[in-house]
Amino acid sequence: MQVGSSSSSVKVEVHAPICSAAAEILTPDALRFVGFLCHKFEDRRRALLAARVTRAVEFDSGDTPHFVGSDTLSDILREPSSTAAQNPHWRCAPIPADVLDRR
């Protein structure tokens, strides 16, 4: 199954055999949507993978995990419009009681 899109340069191809259930899900519109997502997020995906490789090399060299500070790596990893980045006093919601006590 192949689907191309004139509005995007990404062409999604499925090389595996397509059963009836997969054909029902992998419609031309769904494949165009996947192509759109690939096109839209490819640069960010590649940057995150590169940052992951860089961090792995640091760990291999003996560095230990730590909270991300204000260095370049954190700028790549942190979502640009996250609530925490906008408001340093932001906190997540408290743990629900049913999760806190799981007896």
N, C-alpha and C positions, 0 to 999 in steps of 0.2 A: 504494500500500500504506500503510495507517495502522495503528498499534498504540497503544493507550492502556494505561495501567497504573493500577490503583486505588491502589497503594502509593506512587506518585510523581506529582508534578504535571506531569511532562514527557511530552509526547506526541511521538513520533518519526514523521515523515512522510517518505516517499520520493516525490519528485515526478518523478523520471526514469522512463523506461520500464524495466520489470523483465524482464531476460532470464532464461532458466532457471538460468544459473550464479549470477546475483545473487539470485534467489529461493531458491536452495539455501543461500546464505550469510546473507541478510537474513531469517532466520526471525523469527517473533513474539518468541521468547525473546531472540534477538540484539538486536532493536530495543528490547525492554524493558531489556536490559542497557545499551545505549547511552543510553537515557533515564535510567537510574539514575546512570550516570557523569556525564551532563550535570547532573543534579540535585545530586549530591554535590560536584562540583568547580566549579560555576558561579561561586561567590564568589571562589575562588582564581584562576580563569581571568581574571575581570574585574579583579582586583587586579593580576595580572601584566601584563595588557594596559595598564592605567593607568600602572603603573610604567615600562613600555616607552615609552609616549608621553612621560612626564616625562623619561626619560633621553634620548630623541631630541631634545627641546627643549634639554636641556643641551648635547648635542653640537652642535646647530645654533648655539648661542650661543658656541661655542668651547671648551667643556670637552673634556678628553681622557679616554679610557678609563683606568680605574684599578681596582685590586682593591677589592672592596666592603669597607667598614669597618663601624663599628658605628652607622651612621646608620639612619634610618627606612626608606630604600629597601632596605638590606640585610636588614632584618627582614622585609620583604615578599618579597624574592627568595629568601632562604635557606630551605631546608626546615626546618621546626621541629624535627624529630627526626633530623637528619643526624649521622652519626658524627663528622664534623669539628667540628660545633658542640659536641658533648659532650666531645670529647677534643682539645685543641689540639696534642697530640703525634702525632696520627694522620697516617699517610702512606699514599699509595696503593701498590699492589704494584709491584715493579720491572718494567721493560719486558721482556717475554719475548725470549729470544735470537733467535728466528726473525723477530721484528718489528724488533729492533734492527739486525740485519744482513740486509738484504733484497736481496742480490746475486742 
